Amino acid sequence: MEEKKIFKVTSNPIVRTPRGTDRIMLDVLIGLVPALAVGIWQFGLNAAVLLAVNVAACVFFEWIYRRLMKKNNTIGDLSAVVTGVLLTCVMPSNAPWWVGLIGCFFGIVVVKQLYGGIGKNFLNPALAARAFLSAAYAVYMTSWAVPAAMSGTVDAVTMATPLSYLHNGDALPEYYNYLNMFLGGIPGSIGETSTLAILIGGAWLLLRKVINWRIPVSFIGTVAVLTLIFGCEGYGNLDWMLYNVLSGGLFLGAFFMATDYSTSPVNLRGQILYGIGCGAVTVLIRYFGSYPEGVSYAILVMNCCAWAIDRAMRPLQFGISRADVKAKKAAAREAKKNAKEGAA
C-alpha cells in the first residue's frame, strides 16, 4: 500500500529560500557589524565587554535549557548570538555586565524557549529583554556615557541623549547637530547612535534579501510624517522631524527589530500596515509617554498584533472573488442556523 504523505503548514515564519536559518542569522550579524564598530569605538572597552558577556550568556542559556529539557541543540543556527548582539545594541555601554546577564536569561529562556524556540516566540526576545531591564533596572538603563567624539567638549562622565532634551521640550545643545547625530557622535545605546552605520547594515540585509523595504520604509516614514505635521513649540517642523528621525533607536528598530520573521506579518500589505502601526505608536509614546523613547515598546505592541494583521489581510485564494467568499460565509451561517433549528 502506498504511504500517505502529509504536508503540514504551520504558523509564520514561512520563508521560501534556499538558505537555512544559520545563513540568514549570519547575514544579520554581518549587517550589525558597522553599528557595533561605531559603538565600541565611541564607548570603548565597556561596550566590548558587555557584547562578549551578552553573546556568551545567550548561547549558554539556550544550550543549557534545551539540554535540561532534552531537546535538540539549536545554538548552531546563530539565533542566540543575534539575540545577544541585539540586546547589546539597545543597552547603555556603562550598564553592569550582570544586568545584561539577567536580560539574556529573560530573553532566551522566558521569551524564546518557553514558547518553543526560534519561530514560535510572539515577541522579539532582545526587545522584550530590554523592556524588562528598563522596568527592573531603570537607573542602569538610562545612564548614558559620553562618547569619544565629545570627550573634549563636555566635562562629564554621563550626559542626556538628544531624545531626553526633545521629550522635555528643551533646546538641544550645539554639539547635537545633524552631522553628529547621523555619524554617531552622540550618547545613547551602543548600537543606536550612528544612523549611517545602521543604514549600511540595513542595505546589506536588503541586498541579501533577508528583509524587504516595506516595514523599514513605512515605519520610518510614519514617524517622519507625523512629527513633521505635529511639530513642537520652539522647533521648526522640519528640524523637529529630523531630530526625531535621527535620534533614538528608530533606524535600528526599523531594520533589525521590527523585521524579525517570527514576530512580524507575512502578508506584504500587512507588513506596510505593521510598519505604520510601529511608527504611530512610537510617536504616541514620544509625545505623551513618560519615557523619551518609544521604539522598543511600539515594536512589542505591534508584535502582539502581527497575527491579527495577517488574518485580516489574508489574500484571496486564486480564482475566488470576494463575492464568492461572502456567499460562502452566508451559506455557512445559514447552514448553522438550520442545524440549530433542526436540533431544537
LINDABEL-V623305 format. One line per field, one symbol per residue. phi: phi as a letter, one per 30 degrees, with the letter a starting at -180 (. if undefined). A space follows every 10 residues. Layout:
phi=???
This chain:
phi=.dddcccccc dddccdaddd dddddddddd ddeedddddd ddcidedddd dddddddddd dddddddddh cddcdddidd dddddddddc cddcdddddd dddddddddd dcddcjjeic dcbdeddddd ddddddbddd dbccdddedc dccbcacbad deddddddid ddeddccedd dddjdbdlde ccdcdddddd ddddddddhd bcdddedddd dddddddddd hadjbdeddd ddddddcicd dddddccdde edcbdddddd dddddddedd dededddcdd cdcbdedddd ddedcedddd ddcddddeic cddddddddd dddddddddd dddd
